[in-house]
Amino acid sequence: MVVNTHDEIIHMDSETAETYGGNYIESPEVDDELGLEVVHKPTILEKYGVHCDPLKNSFHASLYKQFEDKGYLSPKQLKALGG
């Protein structure tokens, strides 16, 4: 069971939840060591439907780095990638 700083339960397995008597909603994946929710970060392909290989050239590498840092690309950058 994982408890936050306000003593609120943020994650527990289904067997433990049954002992508290109530419905248990399956929580997202939680990191065992940190006790934090694992958040899926979409790739450029998943988010925009275009390929951006950072090993292809420096332009792709810079767009890839910007996406990793900021989480988005501008419409002009997407158009340059073929999107």
PDB file with SEQRES, HELIX, SHEET and CRYST1 records, atoms N, CA, C and O in Angstrom:
SEQRES   1 A   83  MET VAL VAL ASN THR HIS ASP GLU ILE ILE HIS MET ASP          
SEQRES   2 A   83  SER GLU THR ALA GLU THR TYR GLY GLY ASN TYR ILE GLU          
SEQRES   3 A   83  SER PRO GLU VAL ASP ASP GLU LEU GLY LEU GLU VAL VAL          
SEQRES   4 A   83  HIS LYS PRO THR ILE LEU GLU LYS TYR GLY VAL HIS CYS          
SEQRES   5 A   83  ASP PRO LEU LYS ASN SER PHE HIS ALA SER LEU TYR LYS          
SEQRES   6 A   83  GLN PHE GLU ASP LYS GLY TYR LEU SER PRO LYS GLN LEU          
SEQRES   7 A   83  LYS ALA LEU GLY GLY                                          
HELIX    1 AA1 SER A   14  THR A   19  1                                   6    
HELIX    2 AA2 ILE A   44  TYR A   48  1                                   5    
HELIX    3 AA3 SER A   58  LYS A   70  1                                  13    
HELIX    4 AA4 PRO A   75  ALA A   80  1                                   6    
SHEET    1 AA1 2 VAL A   2  VAL A   3  0                                        
SHEET    2 AA1 2 ILE A   9  HIS A  11 -1                                        
CRYST1    1.000    1.000    1.000  90.00  90.00  90.00 P 1           1          
ATOM      1  N   MET A   1       0.859  -1.173   0.000  1.00  0.00           N  
ATOM      2  CA  MET A   1       0.000   0.000   0.000  1.00  0.00           C  
ATOM      3  C   MET A   1       0.901   1.230   0.000  1.00  0.00           C  
ATOM      4  O   MET A   1       1.929   1.261   0.677  1.00  0.00           O  
ATOM      5  N   VAL A   2       0.499   2.250  -0.775  1.00  0.00           N  
ATOM      6  CA  VAL A   2       1.250   3.497  -0.846  1.00  0.00           C  
ATOM      7  C   VAL A   2       0.363   4.611  -0.310  1.00  0.00           C  
ATOM      8  O   VAL A   2      -0.789   4.757  -0.720  1.00  0.00           O  
ATOM      9  N   VAL A   3       0.918   5.400   0.618  1.00  0.00           N  
ATOM     10  CA  VAL A   3       0.187   6.492   1.251  1.00  0.00           C  
ATOM     11  C   VAL A   3       0.931   7.795   0.976  1.00  0.00           C  
ATOM     12  O   VAL A   3       2.159   7.834   1.059  1.00  0.00           O  
ATOM     13  N   ASN A   4       0.191   8.873   0.645  1.00  0.00           N  
ATOM     14  CA  ASN A   4       0.850  10.156   0.403  1.00  0.00           C  
ATOM     15  C   ASN A   4       1.074  10.906   1.713  1.00  0.00           C  
ATOM     16  O   ASN A   4       0.791  10.373   2.786  1.00  0.00           O  
ATOM     17  N   THR A   5       1.578  12.135   1.635  1.00  0.00           N  
ATOM     18  CA  THR A   5       1.919  12.914   2.839  1.00  0.00           C  
ATOM     19  C   THR A   5       0.700  13.318   3.652  1.00  0.00           C  
ATOM     20  O   THR A   5       0.848  13.743   4.798  1.00  0.00           O  
ATOM     21  N   HIS A   6      -0.496  13.199   3.095  1.00  0.00           N  
ATOM     22  CA  HIS A   6      -1.738  13.533   3.800  1.00  0.00           C  
ATOM     23  C   HIS A   6      -2.426  12.290   4.352  1.00  0.00           C  
ATOM     24  O   HIS A   6      -3.601  12.330   4.715  1.00  0.00           O  
ATOM     25  N   ASP A   7      -1.678  11.174   4.412  1.00  0.00           N  
ATOM     26  CA  ASP A   7      -2.193   9.889   4.881  1.00  0.00           C  
ATOM     27  C   ASP A   7      -3.374   9.391   4.052  1.00  0.00           C  
ATOM     28  O   ASP A   7      -4.253   8.701   4.570  1.00  0.00           O  
ATOM     29  N   GLU A   8      -3.395   9.734   2.784  1.00  0.00           N  
ATOM     30  CA  GLU A   8      -4.416   9.232   1.862  1.00  0.00           C  
ATOM     31  C   GLU A   8      -3.814   8.063   1.089  1.00  0.00           C  
ATOM     32  O   GLU A   8      -2.677   8.133   0.624  1.00  0.00           O  
ATOM     33  N   ILE A   9      -4.582   7.000   0.960  1.00  0.00           N  
ATOM     34  CA  ILE A   9      -4.107   5.834   0.216  1.00  0.00           C  
ATOM     35  C   ILE A   9      -4.178   6.155  -1.266  1.00  0.00           C  
ATOM     36  O   ILE A   9      -5.240   6.485  -1.794  1.00  0.00           O  
ATOM     37  N   ILE A  10      -3.030   6.054  -1.932  1.00  0.00           N  
ATOM     38  CA  ILE A  10      -3.025   6.323  -3.365  1.00  0.00           C  
ATOM     39  C   ILE A  10      -2.828   5.054  -4.189  1.00  0.00           C  
ATOM     40  O   ILE A  10      -3.009   5.074  -5.407  1.00  0.00           O  
ATOM     41  N   HIS A  11      -2.461   3.958  -3.540  1.00  0.00           N  
ATOM     42  CA  HIS A  11      -2.325   2.691  -4.262  1.00  0.00           C  
ATOM     43  C   HIS A  11      -2.358   1.540  -3.262  1.00  0.00           C  
ATOM     44  O   HIS A  11      -1.737   1.607  -2.202  1.00  0.00           O  
ATOM     45  N   MET A  12      -3.084   0.493  -3.608  1.00  0.00           N  
ATOM     46  CA  MET A  12      -3.044  -0.746  -2.836  1.00  0.00           C  
ATOM     47  C   MET A  12      -3.454  -1.884  -3.748  1.00  0.00           C  
ATOM     48  O   MET A  12      -4.159  -1.686  -4.737  1.00  0.00           O  
ATOM     49  N   ASP A  13      -3.002  -3.077  -3.401  1.00  0.00           N  
ATOM     50  CA  ASP A  13      -3.380  -4.224  -4.217  1.00  0.00           C  
ATOM     51  C   ASP A  13      -4.827  -4.618  -3.919  1.00  0.00           C  
ATOM     52  O   ASP A  13      -5.400  -4.188  -2.918  1.00  0.00           O  
ATOM     53  N   SER A  14      -5.398  -5.420  -4.773  1.00  0.00           N  
ATOM     54  CA  SER A  14      -6.825  -5.756  -4.654  1.00  0.00           C  
ATOM     55  C   SER A  14      -7.130  -6.559  -3.395  1.00  0.00           C  
ATOM     56  O   SER A  14      -8.211  -6.402  -2.827  1.00  0.00           O  
ATOM     57  N   GLU A  15      -6.211  -7.418  -2.935  1.00  0.00           N  
ATOM     58  CA  GLU A  15      -6.449  -8.200  -1.709  1.00  0.00           C  
ATOM     59  C   GLU A  15      -6.556  -7.291  -0.493  1.00  0.00           C  
ATOM     60  O   GLU A  15      -7.422  -7.489   0.359  1.00  0.00           O  
ATOM     61  N   THR A  16      -5.675  -6.291  -0.409  1.00  0.00           N  
ATOM     62  CA  THR A  16      -5.715  -5.353   0.709  1.00  0.00           C  
ATOM     63  C   THR A  16      -6.991  -4.531   0.653  1.00  0.00           C  
ATOM     64  O   THR A  16      -7.595  -4.259   1.690  1.00  0.00           O  
ATOM     65  N   ALA A  17      -7.407  -4.136  -0.532  1.00  0.00           N  
ATOM     66  CA  ALA A  17      -8.620  -3.335  -0.685  1.00  0.00           C  
ATOM     67  C   ALA A  17      -9.845  -4.103  -0.194  1.00  0.00           C  
ATOM     68  O   ALA A  17     -10.757  -3.516   0.388  1.00  0.00           O  
ATOM     69  N   GLU A  18      -9.864  -5.415  -0.430  1.00  0.00           N  
ATOM     70  CA  GLU A  18     -10.990  -6.231   0.020  1.00  0.00           C  
ATOM     71  C   GLU A  18     -11.121  -6.225   1.541  1.00  0.00           C  
ATOM     72  O   GLU A  18     -12.234  -6.298   2.062  1.00  0.00           O  
ATOM     73  N   THR A  19     -10.011  -6.139   2.252  1.00  0.00           N  
ATOM     74  CA  THR A  19     -10.066  -6.125   3.718  1.00  0.00           C  
ATOM     75  C   THR A  19     -10.688  -4.837   4.247  1.00  0.00           C  
ATOM     76  O   THR A  19     -11.204  -4.813   5.364  1.00  0.00           O  
ATOM     77  N   TYR A  20     -10.645  -3.779   3.466  1.00  0.00           N  
ATOM     78  CA  TYR A  20     -11.269  -2.515   3.863  1.00  0.00           C  
ATOM     79  C   TYR A  20     -12.753  -2.491   3.520  1.00  0.00           C  
ATOM     80  O   TYR A  20     -13.468  -1.576   3.929  1.00  0.00           O  
ATOM     81  N   GLY A  21     -13.222  -3.486   2.775  1.00  0.00           N  
ATOM     82  CA  GLY A  21     -14.631  -3.585   2.425  1.00  0.00           C  
ATOM     83  C   GLY A  21     -15.068  -2.440   1.542  1.00  0.00           C  
ATOM     84  O   GLY A  21     -15.542  -1.424   2.049  1.00  0.00           O  
ATOM     85  N   GLY A  22     -14.932  -2.564   0.326  1.00  0.00           N  
ATOM     86  CA  GLY A  22     -15.324  -1.525  -0.606  1.00  0.00           C  
ATOM     87  C   GLY A  22     -14.887  -1.900  -1.998  1.00  0.00           C  
ATOM     88  O   GLY A  22     -14.154  -2.867  -2.206  1.00  0.00           O  
ATOM     89  N   ASN A  23     -15.343  -1.131  -2.928  1.00  0.00           N  
ATOM     90  CA  ASN A  23     -14.952  -1.391  -4.306  1.00  0.00           C  
ATOM     91  C   ASN A  23     -13.557  -0.847  -4.540  1.00  0.00           C  
ATOM     92  O   ASN A  23     -13.203   0.244  -4.093  1.00  0.00           O  
ATOM     93  N   TYR A  24     -12.798  -1.620  -5.234  1.00  0.00           N  
ATOM     94  CA  TYR A  24     -11.432  -1.215  -5.556  1.00  0.00           C  
ATOM     95  C   TYR A  24     -11.345  -0.954  -7.039  1.00  0.00           C  
ATOM     96  O   TYR A  24     -11.684  -1.814  -7.853  1.00  0.00           O  
ATOM     97  N   ILE A  25     -10.900   0.211  -7.383  1.00  0.00           N  
ATOM     98  CA  ILE A  25     -10.685   0.559  -8.789  1.00  0.00           C  
ATOM     99  C   ILE A  25      -9.208   0.368  -9.067  1.00  0.00           C  
ATOM    100  O   ILE A  25      -8.357   0.950  -8.395  1.00  0.00           O  
ATOM    101  N   GLU A  26      -8.916  -0.438 -10.046  1.00  0.00           N  
ATOM    102  CA  GLU A  26      -7.520  -0.722 -10.373  1.00  0.00           C  
ATOM    103  C   GLU A  26      -6.801   0.563 -10.714  1.00  0.00           C  
ATOM    104  O   GLU A  26      -7.204   1.294 -11.618  1.00  0.00           O  
ATOM    105  N   SER A  27      -5.740   0.833  -9.989  1.00  0.00           N  
ATOM    106  CA  SER A  27      -4.990   2.065 -10.212  1.00  0.00           C  
ATOM    107  C   SER A  27      -3.984   1.870 -11.336  1.00  0.00           C  
ATOM    108  O   SER A  27      -3.672   0.739 -11.708  1.00  0.00           O  
ATOM    109  N   PRO A  28      -3.482   2.963 -11.869  1.00  0.00           N  
ATOM    110  CA  PRO A  28      -2.455   2.857 -12.905  1.00  0.00           C  
ATOM    111  C   PRO A  28      -1.189   2.203 -12.346  1.00  0.00           C  
ATOM    112  O   PRO A  28      -1.054   2.017 -11.137  1.00  0.00           O  
ATOM    113  N   GLU A  29      -0.289   1.868 -13.223  1.00  0.00           N  
ATOM    114  CA  GLU A  29       0.964   1.236 -12.823  1.00  0.00           C  
ATOM    115  C   GLU A  29       1.743   2.152 -11.874  1.00  0.00           C  
ATOM    116  O   GLU A  29       1.882   3.349 -12.127  1.00  0.00           O  
ATOM    117  N   VAL A  30       2.243   1.579 -10.788  1.00  0.00           N  
ATOM    118  CA  VAL A  30       2.998   2.335  -9.788  1.00  0.00           C  
ATOM    119  C   VAL A  30       4.397   1.753  -9.689  1.00  0.00           C  
ATOM    120  O   VAL A  30       4.562   0.536  -9.601  1.00  0.00           O  
ATOM    121  N   ASP A  31       5.406   2.617  -9.703  1.00  0.00           N  
ATOM    122  CA  ASP A  31       6.788   2.199  -9.566  1.00  0.00           C  
ATOM    123  C   ASP A  31       7.011   1.639  -8.163  1.00  0.00           C  
ATOM    124  O   ASP A  31       6.694   2.302  -7.175  1.00  0.00           O  
ATOM    125  N   ASP A  32       7.555   0.421  -8.065  1.00  0.00           N  
ATOM    126  CA  ASP A  32       7.748  -0.243  -6.776  1.00  0.00           C  
ATOM    127  C   ASP A  32       8.736   0.493  -5.875  1.00  0.00           C  
ATOM    128  O   ASP A  32       8.533   0.558  -4.662  1.00  0.00           O  
ATOM    129  N   GLU A  33       9.789   1.039  -6.444  1.00  0.00           N  
ATOM    130  CA  GLU A  33      10.817   1.698  -5.636  1.00  0.00           C  
ATOM    131  C   GLU A  33      10.393   3.091  -5.183  1.00  0.00           C  
ATOM    132  O   GLU A  33      10.610   3.463  -4.030  1.00  0.00           O  
ATOM    133  N   LEU A  34       9.787   3.864  -6.090  1.00  0.00           N  
ATOM    134  CA  LEU A  34       9.436   5.247  -5.777  1.00  0.00           C  
ATOM    135  C   LEU A  34       8.031   5.405  -5.212  1.00  0.00           C  
ATOM    136  O   LEU A  34       7.751   6.354  -4.479  1.00  0.00           O  
ATOM    137  N   GLY A  35       7.153   4.473  -5.556  1.00  0.00           N  
ATOM    138  CA  GLY A  35       5.770   4.586  -5.111  1.00  0.00           C  
ATOM    139  C   GLY A  35       4.997   5.640  -5.882  1.00  0.00           C  
ATOM    140  O   GLY A  35       3.971   6.132  -5.410  1.00  0.00           O  
ATOM    141  N   LEU A  36       5.480   5.988  -7.059  1.00  0.00           N  
ATOM    142  CA  LEU A  36       4.819   7.001  -7.883  1.00  0.00           C  
ATOM    143  C   LEU A  36       4.201   6.354  -9.106  1.00  0.00           C  
ATOM    144  O   LEU A  36       4.664   5.318  -9.583  1.00  0.00           O  
ATOM    145  N   GLU A  37       3.138   6.986  -9.610  1.00  0.00           N  
ATOM    146  CA  GLU A  37       2.463   6.494 -10.800  1.00  0.00           C  
ATOM    147  C   GLU A  37       3.382   6.621 -12.006  1.00  0.00           C  
ATOM    148  O   GLU A  37       4.036   7.647 -12.191  1.00  0.00           O  
ATOM    149  N   VAL A  38       3.429   5.580 -12.822  1.00  0.00           N  
ATOM    150  CA  VAL A  38       4.206   5.599 -14.051  1.00  0.00           C  
ATOM    151  C   VAL A  38       3.329   6.238 -15.121  1.00  0.00           C  
ATOM    152  O   VAL A  38       2.239   5.749 -15.420  1.00  0.00           O  
ATOM    153  N   VAL A  39       3.813   7.325 -15.689  1.00  0.00           N  
ATOM    154  CA  VAL A  39       3.056   8.070 -16.682  1.00  0.00           C  
ATOM    155  C   VAL A  39       3.655   7.799 -18.064  1.00  0.00           C  
ATOM    156  O   VAL A  39       4.856   7.969 -18.271  1.00  0.00           O  
ATOM    157  N   HIS A  40       2.818   7.383 -18.993  1.00  0.00           N  
ATOM    158  CA  HIS A  40       3.264   7.124 -20.355  1.00  0.00           C  
ATOM    159  C   HIS A  40       3.387   8.452 -21.098  1.00  0.00           C  
ATOM    160  O   HIS A  40       2.429   9.221 -21.174  1.00  0.00           O  
ATOM    161  N   LYS A  41       4.565   8.710 -21.641  1.00  0.00           N  
ATOM    162  CA  LYS A  41       4.794   9.924 -22.411  1.00  0.00           C  
ATOM    163  C   LYS A  41       4.740   9.549 -23.892  1.00  0.00           C  
ATOM    164  O   LYS A  41       5.537   8.727 -24.343  1.00  0.00           O  
ATOM    165  N   PRO A  42       3.809  10.140 -24.662  1.00  0.00           N  
ATOM    166  CA  PRO A  42       3.692   9.756 -26.071  1.00  0.00           C  
ATOM    167  C   PRO A  42       4.908  10.192 -26.888  1.00  0.00           C  
ATOM    168  O   PRO A  42       5.560  11.190 -26.582  1.00  0.00           O  
ATOM    169  N   THR A  43       5.192   9.425 -27.924  1.00  0.00           N  
ATOM    170  CA  THR A  43       6.269   9.782 -28.840  1.00  0.00           C  
ATOM    171  C   THR A  43       5.726  10.752 -29.886  1.00  0.00           C  
ATOM    172  O   THR A  43       4.521  10.991 -29.955  1.00  0.00           O  
ATOM    173  N   ILE A  44       6.618  11.303 -30.693  1.00  0.00           N  
ATOM    174  CA  ILE A  44       6.202  12.211 -31.772  1.00  0.00           C  
ATOM    175  C   ILE A  44       5.278  11.464 -32.731  1.00  0.00           C  
ATOM    176  O   ILE A  44       4.280  12.017 -33.193  1.00  0.00           O  
ATOM    177  N   LEU A  45       5.608  10.225 -33.025  1.00  0.00           N  
ATOM    178  CA  LEU A  45       4.776   9.431 -33.929  1.00  0.00           C  
ATOM    179  C   LEU A  45       3.391   9.214 -33.343  1.00  0.00           C  
ATOM    180  O   LEU A  45       2.398   9.341 -34.060  1.00  0.00           O  
ATOM    181  N   GLU A  46       3.298   8.889 -32.052  1.00  0.00           N  
ATOM    182  CA  GLU A  46       1.995   8.669 -31.426  1.00  0.00           C  
ATOM    183  C   GLU A  46       1.171   9.946 -31.350  1.00  0.00           C  
ATOM    184  O   GLU A  46      -0.043   9.920 -31.554  1.00  0.00           O  
ATOM    185  N   LYS A  47       1.828  11.063 -31.058  1.00  0.00           N  
ATOM    186  CA  LYS A  47       1.104  12.311 -30.864  1.00  0.00           C  
ATOM    187  C   LYS A  47       0.715  12.977 -32.179  1.00  0.00           C  
ATOM    188  O   LYS A  47      -0.395  13.491 -32.314  1.00  0.00           O  
ATOM    189  N   TYR A  48       1.639  12.967 -33.159  1.00  0.00           N  
ATOM    190  CA  TYR A  48       1.398  13.705 -34.402  1.00  0.00           C  
ATOM    191  C   TYR A  48       1.311  12.836 -35.652  1.00  0.00           C  
ATOM    192  O   TYR A  48       0.880  13.310 -36.703  1.00  0.00           O  
ATOM    193  N   GLY A  49       1.714  11.577 -35.551  1.00  0.00           N  
ATOM    194  CA  GLY A  49       1.642  10.684 -36.707  1.00  0.00           C  
ATOM    195  C   GLY A  49       2.752  10.896 -37.723  1.00  0.00           C  
ATOM    196  O   GLY A  49       2.597  10.511 -38.882  1.00  0.00           O  
ATOM    197  N   VAL A  50       3.870  11.500 -37.323  1.00  0.00           N  
ATOM    198  CA  VAL A  50       5.015  11.699 -38.220  1.00  0.00           C  
ATOM    199  C   VAL A  50       6.260  11.094 -37.576  1.00  0.00           C  
ATOM    200  O   VAL A  50       6.365  11.011 -36.352  1.00  0.00           O  
ATOM    201  N   HIS A  51       7.195  10.675 -38.420  1.00  0.00           N  
ATOM    202  CA  HIS A  51       8.443  10.094 -37.939  1.00  0.00           C  
ATOM    203  C   HIS A  51       9.475  11.186 -37.715  1.00  0.00           C  
ATOM    204  O   HIS A  51       9.573  12.129 -38.501  1.00  0.00           O  
ATOM    205  N   CYS A  52      10.243  11.056 -36.643  1.00  0.00           N  
ATOM    206  CA  CYS A  52      11.336  11.978 -36.354  1.00  0.00           C  
ATOM    207  C   CYS A  52      12.460  11.165 -35.734  1.00  0.00           C  
ATOM    208  O   CYS A  52      12.442  10.875 -34.538  1.00  0.00           O  
ATOM    209  N   ASP A  53      13.438  10.798 -36.556  1.00  0.00           N  
ATOM    210  CA  ASP A  53      14.568   9.994 -36.098  1.00  0.00           C  
ATOM    211  C   ASP A  53      15.715  10.922 -35.727  1.00  0.00           C  
ATOM    212  O   ASP A  53      16.311  11.536 -36.612  1.00  0.00           O  
ATOM    213  N   PRO A  54      16.045  11.045 -34.427  1.00  0.00           N  
ATOM    214  CA  PRO A  54      17.098  11.970 -34.012  1.00  0.00           C  
ATOM    215  C   PRO A  54      18.485  11.601 -34.547  1.00  0.00           C  
ATOM    216  O   PRO A  54      19.395  12.429 -34.519  1.00  0.00           O  
ATOM    217  N   LEU A  55      18.651  10.380 -35.029  1.00  0.00           N  
ATOM    218  CA  LEU A  55      19.940   9.967 -35.582  1.00  0.00           C  
ATOM    219  C   LEU A  55      20.063  10.281 -37.072  1.00  0.00           C  
ATOM    220  O   LEU A  55      21.140  10.135 -37.649  1.00  0.00           O  
ATOM    221  N   LYS A  56      18.974  10.709 -37.692  1.00  0.00           N  
ATOM    222  CA  LYS A  56      18.969  10.968 -39.133  1.00  0.00           C  
ATOM    223  C   LYS A  56      19.821  12.180 -39.487  1.00  0.00           C  
ATOM    224  O   LYS A  56      20.685  12.099 -40.360  1.00  0.00           O  
ATOM    225  N   ASN A  57      19.583  13.300 -38.819  1.00  0.00           N  
ATOM    226  CA  ASN A  57      20.367  14.517 -39.053  1.00  0.00           C  
ATOM    227  C   ASN A  57      20.169  15.473 -37.880  1.00  0.00           C  
ATOM    228  O   ASN A  57      19.391  15.192 -36.968  1.00  0.00           O  
ATOM    229  N   SER A  58      20.870  16.597 -37.906  1.00  0.00           N  
ATOM    230  CA  SER A  58      20.816  17.535 -36.781  1.00  0.00           C  
ATOM    231  C   SER A  58      19.456  18.217 -36.662  1.00  0.00           C  
ATOM    232  O   SER A  58      19.041  18.575 -35.560  1.00  0.00           O  
ATOM    233  N   PHE A  59      18.757  18.402 -37.785  1.00  0.00           N  
ATOM    234  CA  PHE A  59      17.420  19.013 -37.739  1.00  0.00           C  
ATOM    235  C   PHE A  59      16.454  18.123 -36.966  1.00  0.00           C  
ATOM    236  O   PHE A  59      15.741  18.588 -36.077  1.00  0.00           O  
ATOM    237  N   HIS A  60      16.439  16.855 -37.311  1.00  0.00           N  
ATOM    238  CA  HIS A  60      15.577  15.909 -36.602  1.00  0.00           C  
ATOM    239  C   HIS A  60      15.979  15.812 -35.130  1.00  0.00           C  
ATOM    240  O   HIS A  60      15.121  15.721 -34.252  1.00  0.00           O  
ATOM    241  N   ALA A  61      17.290  15.832 -34.866  1.00  0.00           N  
ATOM    242  CA  ALA A  61      17.775  15.757 -33.484  1.00  0.00           C  
ATOM    243  C   ALA A  61      17.291  16.955 -32.674  1.00  0.00           C  
ATOM    244  O   ALA A  61      16.901  16.803 -31.517  1.00  0.00           O  
ATOM    245  N   SER A  62      17.314  18.152 -33.276  1.00  0.00           N  
ATOM    246  CA  SER A  62      16.877  19.344 -32.538  1.00  0.00           C  
ATOM    247  C   SER A  62      15.370  19.312 -32.291  1.00  0.00           C  
ATOM    248  O   SER A  62      14.915  19.725 -31.225  1.00  0.00           O  
ATOM    249  N   LEU A  63      14.591  18.831 -33.254  1.00  0.00           N  
ATOM    250  CA  LEU A  63      13.144  18.723 -33.055  1.00  0.00           C  
ATOM    251  C   LEU A  63      12.829  17.672 -31.992  1.00  0.00           C  
ATOM    252  O   LEU A  63      11.941  17.866 -31.162  1.00  0.00           O  
ATOM    253  N   TYR A  64      13.549  16.581 -32.022  1.00  0.00           N  
ATOM    254  CA  TYR A  64      13.356  15.526 -31.035  1.00  0.00           C  
ATOM    255  C   TYR A  64      13.652  16.048 -29.636  1.00  0.00           C  
ATOM    256  O   TYR A  64      12.897  15.787 -28.699  1.00  0.00           O  
ATOM    257  N   LYS A  65      14.764  16.793 -29.491  1.00  0.00           N  
ATOM    258  CA  LYS A  65      15.137  17.347 -28.189  1.00  0.00           C  
ATOM    259  C   LYS A  65      14.087  18.340 -27.705  1.00  0.00           C  
ATOM    260  O   LYS A  65      13.735  18.338 -26.525  1.00  0.00           O  
ATOM    261  N   GLN A  66      13.580  19.192 -28.605  1.00  0.00           N  
ATOM    262  CA  GLN A  66      12.552  20.154 -28.209  1.00  0.00           C  
ATOM    263  C   GLN A  66      11.302  19.424 -27.738  1.00  0.00           C  
ATOM    264  O   GLN A  66      10.703  19.804 -26.731  1.00  0.00           O  
ATOM    265  N   PHE A  67      10.904  18.379 -28.458  1.00  0.00           N  
ATOM    266  CA  PHE A  67       9.719  17.622 -28.065  1.00  0.00           C  
ATOM    267  C   PHE A  67       9.921  16.980 -26.697  1.00  0.00           C  
ATOM    268  O   PHE A  67       9.007  16.976 -25.872  1.00  0.00           O  
ATOM    269  N   GLU A  68      11.115  16.435 -26.451  1.00  0.00           N  
ATOM    270  CA  GLU A  68      11.406  15.830 -25.158  1.00  0.00           C  
ATOM    271  C   GLU A  68      11.363  16.867 -24.041  1.00  0.00           C  
ATOM    272  O   GLU A  68      10.876  16.577 -22.948  1.00  0.00           O  
ATOM    273  N   ASP A  69      11.866  18.069 -24.302  1.00  0.00           N  
ATOM    274  CA  ASP A  69      11.915  19.125 -23.288  1.00  0.00           C  
ATOM    275  C   ASP A  69      10.560  19.782 -23.047  1.00  0.00           C  
ATOM    276  O   ASP A  69      10.159  19.976 -21.900  1.00  0.00           O  
ATOM    277  N   LYS A  70       9.848  20.128 -24.132  1.00  0.00           N  
ATOM    278  CA  LYS A  70       8.613  20.907 -24.016  1.00  0.00           C  
ATOM    279  C   LYS A  70       7.334  20.090 -24.176  1.00  0.00           C  
ATOM    280  O   LYS A  70       6.283  20.481 -23.668  1.00  0.00           O  
ATOM    281  N   GLY A  71       7.414  18.958 -24.877  1.00  0.00           N  
ATOM    282  CA  GLY A  71       6.247  18.107 -25.045  1.00  0.00           C  
ATOM    283  C   GLY A  71       5.377  18.433 -26.240  1.00  0.00           C  
ATOM    284  O   GLY A  71       4.289  17.874 -26.385  1.00  0.00           O  
ATOM    285  N   TYR A  72       5.841  19.337 -27.105  1.00  0.00           N  
ATOM    286  CA  TYR A  72       5.057  19.682 -28.289  1.00  0.00           C  
ATOM    287  C   TYR A  72       5.975  20.182 -29.396  1.00  0.00           C  
ATOM    288  O   TYR A  72       7.135  20.521 -29.157  1.00  0.00           O  
ATOM    289  N   LEU A  73       5.430  20.223 -30.621  1.00  0.00           N  
ATOM    290  CA  LEU A  73       6.094  20.817 -31.775  1.00  0.00           C  
ATOM    291  C   LEU A  73       5.131  21.804 -32.397  1.00  0.00           C  
ATOM    292  O   LEU A  73       3.914  21.650 -32.289  1.00  0.00           O  
ATOM    293  N   SER A  74       5.675  22.817 -33.047  1.00  0.00           N  
ATOM    294  CA  SER A  74       4.827  23.821 -33.691  1.00  0.00           C  
ATOM    295  C   SER A  74       4.298  23.288 -35.018  1.00  0.00           C  
ATOM    296  O   SER A  74       4.845  22.327 -35.561  1.00  0.00           O  
ATOM    297  N   PRO A  75       3.241  23.900 -35.545  1.00  0.00           N  
ATOM    298  CA  PRO A  75       2.720  23.476 -36.854  1.00  0.00           C  
ATOM    299  C   PRO A  75       3.777  23.556 -37.963  1.00  0.00           C  
ATOM    300  O   PRO A  75       3.810  22.696 -38.843  1.00  0.00           O  
ATOM    301  N   LYS A  76       4.632  24.572 -37.931  1.00  0.00           N  
ATOM    302  CA  LYS A  76       5.688  24.704 -38.946  1.00  0.00           C  
ATOM    303  C   LYS A  76       6.685  23.564 -38.841  1.00  0.00           C  
ATOM    304  O   LYS A  76       7.136  23.036 -39.857  1.00  0.00           O  
ATOM    305  N   GLN A  77       7.031  23.178 -37.617  1.00  0.00           N  
ATOM    306  CA  GLN A  77       7.965  22.071 -37.430  1.00  0.00           C  
ATOM    307  C   GLN A  77       7.354  20.755 -37.905  1.00  0.00           C  
ATOM    308  O   GLN A  77       8.031  19.923 -38.509  1.00  0.00           O  
ATOM    309  N   LEU A  78       6.071  20.582 -37.625  1.00  0.00           N  
ATOM    310  CA  LEU A  78       5.390  19.361 -38.091  1.00  0.00           C  
ATOM    311  C   LEU A  78       5.342  19.306 -39.603  1.00  0.00           C  
ATOM    312  O   LEU A  78       5.527  18.245 -40.199  1.00  0.00           O  
ATOM    313  N   LYS A  79       5.094  20.441 -40.221  1.00  0.00           N  
ATOM    314  CA  LYS A  79       5.051  20.489 -41.684  1.00  0.00           C  
ATOM    315  C   LYS A  79       6.411  20.143 -42.260  1.00  0.00           C  
ATOM    316  O   LYS A  79       6.492  19.455 -43.278  1.00  0.00           O  
ATOM    317  N   ALA A  80       7.488  20.610 -41.623  1.00  0.00           N  
ATOM    318  CA  ALA A  80       8.833  20.300 -42.086  1.00  0.00           C  
ATOM    319  C   ALA A  80       9.151  18.813 -41.975  1.00  0.00           C  
ATOM    320  O   ALA A  80       9.960  18.284 -42.738  1.00  0.00           O  
ATOM    321  N   LEU A  81       8.509  18.142 -41.020  1.00  0.00           N  
ATOM    322  CA  LEU A  81       8.702  16.696 -40.872  1.00  0.00           C  
ATOM    323  C   LEU A  81       7.830  15.891 -41.822  1.00  0.00           C  
ATOM    324  O   LEU A  81       7.963  14.671 -41.919  1.00  0.00           O  
ATOM    325  N   GLY A  82       6.947  16.571 -42.515  1.00  0.00           N  
ATOM    326  CA  GLY A  82       6.068  15.877 -43.448  1.00  0.00           C  
ATOM    327  C   GLY A  82       4.691  15.629 -42.918  1.00  0.00           C  
ATOM    328  O   GLY A  82       3.922  14.862 -43.498  1.00  0.00           O  
ATOM    329  N   GLY A  83       4.367  16.277 -41.810  1.00  0.00           N  
ATOM    330  CA  GLY A  83       3.051  16.069 -41.189  1.00  0.00           C  
ATOM    331  C   GLY A  83       2.030  17.082 -41.569  1.00  0.00           C  
ATOM    332  O   GLY A  83       0.890  17.012 -41.112  1.00  0.00           O  
TER     333      GLY A  83                                                      
END                                                                             
